[in-house]
């Protein structure tokens, strides 16, 4: 088990072994999920599918009409 200490700003260093296992590098994004009282840390894909799906649900009704499709068809 790996561990890290929180700073006064609630930041923690991800231990080297964990970074290596997840192939994490500077600038990569990570996600936190709580599963049955435990935190799961995951590398976030460059294009987070859940974010893209959420954005599509928000934008589709506004920008997904046949009129819009015709207007932007040549782009």
ZALONU-750005 format. One record per residue (C-alpha): residue in three letters; z, x, y. Coordinates in steps of 0.001 Angstrom, whole numbers, plus 500000, padded with zeros to 6 digits. Layout:
<rs>
- type | w | u | v
- ala | Z | X | Y
...
</rs>
This chain:
<rs>
- type | w | u | v
- unk | 500000 | 500000 | 500000
- unk | 499078 | 501269 | 503443
- unk | 501068 | 500534 | 506588
- unk | 500928 | 501038 | 510325
- unk | 503357 | 500583 | 513204
- unk | 502725 | 498196 | 516119
- unk | 502632 | 499648 | 519613
- unk | 504247 | 497971 | 522605
- unk | 500849 | 496277 | 523180
- unk | 500854 | 494890 | 519602
- unk | 498101 | 497268 | 518522
- unk | 498030 | 499028 | 515163
- unk | 495963 | 501854 | 513729
- unk | 493997 | 500961 | 510625
- unk | 494894 | 503625 | 508055
- unk | 492139 | 506049 | 507044
- unk | 492016 | 504860 | 503435
- unk | 491490 | 501255 | 504575
- unk | 488811 | 502306 | 507093
- unk | 487004 | 504205 | 504373
- unk | 487177 | 501339 | 501876
- unk | 485774 | 498882 | 504441
- unk | 483307 | 501429 | 505878
- unk | 484725 | 500844 | 509347
- unk | 483602 | 502879 | 512305
- unk | 484343 | 502966 | 516018
- unk | 483073 | 499781 | 517646
- unk | 483025 | 497736 | 514426
- unk | 484615 | 494307 | 514523
- unk | 487243 | 493070 | 512098
- unk | 488436 | 489555 | 511300
- unk | 491901 | 488380 | 510340
- unk | 492523 | 485389 | 508059
- unk | 495871 | 484048 | 506939
- unk | 495805 | 483132 | 503253
- unk | 498948 | 481751 | 501642
- unk | 501192 | 483511 | 504141
- unk | 499349 | 486857 | 503964
- unk | 496897 | 488418 | 506376
- unk | 493472 | 489406 | 505087
- unk | 491563 | 491973 | 507146
- unk | 487779 | 491953 | 506744
- unk | 484915 | 493809 | 508356
- unk | 483000 | 491310 | 510461
- unk | 479237 | 491379 | 509892
- unk | 477130 | 492425 | 512880
- unk | 476000 | 488792 | 513095
- unk | 479019 | 486715 | 512172
- unk | 477562 | 483761 | 510198
- unk | 480431 | 481410 | 511059
- unk | 479990 | 482149 | 514779
- unk | 476238 | 481586 | 514581
- unk | 476720 | 478313 | 512678
- unk | 479238 | 477124 | 515268
- unk | 476870 | 477987 | 518112
- unk | 474033 | 476147 | 516379
- unk | 476185 | 473011 | 516047
- unk | 476964 | 473177 | 519774
- unk | 473456 | 473958 | 521006
- unk | 471306 | 471954 | 518574
- unk | 471982 | 468528 | 520173
- unk | 471313 | 469921 | 523647
- unk | 468353 | 472228 | 522948
- unk | 466906 | 470922 | 519721
- unk | 464815 | 467986 | 520824
- unk | 461105 | 467577 | 520107
- unk | 460479 | 467884 | 523862
- unk | 462168 | 471276 | 523902
- unk | 460263 | 472364 | 520796
- unk | 456975 | 471498 | 522534
- unk | 457993 | 473171 | 525778
- unk | 458969 | 476449 | 524081
- unk | 456375 | 476494 | 521284
- unk | 454285 | 479202 | 522906
- unk | 457176 | 481632 | 523442
</rs>
